């Protein structure tokens, strides 16, 4: 109870201080008798202390609200306090992430604005990646999650954080494929594959990316695009042709081109027997098989 009383007491004190700071800022005499910036700074400190106390009590909504008010005070202090404002918004976001994802996204968006204004694009990318994860995992808004991953990847690229940019693009590609946005997924898989091929440390992983790109082509019913991918990889990395991934994709592509549902199904069974199909591959392969069945039915009409 004491901790609760202390948090509320600090909040009330901060709110009274805010009223005085606002009144002082709007007064024509404030420049002679007080410093508006100093008033907002002191008020912001009180909101920060209140937020920390609410966090100790695990009252995360109240904590987030207090940090949000702190952030507004820092903003009222002018451009020199942008770093403090960005940090306050981030503290608010971390509190809101404990059960209030929509408020966390809003707070993170404010944080990003301050980072971009001060040229801190790496930090902006980190926060945008957080937003993507919240959209996907908590708000079930996969499309907006994809957009945030895309934006984060661009900022990581600007800051020469190529590996992290590639990771974001791969996450975005997987999600676009789940949405049935296969062209957008393929575009990103190609960038990921190019990035993987640039380093001997990641070259081994490219076979999975090419497989996913090919499966997306089949899911949209374009076996010619899958065939072109296989032809392209022969030039880029001839060793890919000997992998299980390449042989699997080649068989599926032949099955689609020939309209052979049995061949397609047998390939899935054989792959699954050796290594279990994950949820992502299962969903994309079901979409590809549905295209194949649809084409077969059209042939009978």
Buried (B, 14 or more C-beta within 10 A) or exposed (E): EEEBEBBBEBBEBBBEBBEEBBEBBEEEEBEEEBEBBEBBBBBBBBBBBBBBBBBEEEBBBBBBBBBBBBBBBBBBBEEEBBEBBBBBBBBBBBBBBBEBBEBBBBBBBBBBBBBBEBEBBBBBBBBBBBBBBBBBEBBEBBEBBBBBBBBBBBBBBEBEBBEBBBBBBBBBBBBBBBEBBBEBBBBBBBBBBEBBBEEEEBEEBBBBBBBBBBBBBBBBBBBEBBBBBBEBBEEEBEEBEEBEBBBBBBBBBBBBEEBBBEBBBEBBEEBEEEEEBEEBBEBBBEBBBEBBEEBEEEEEE
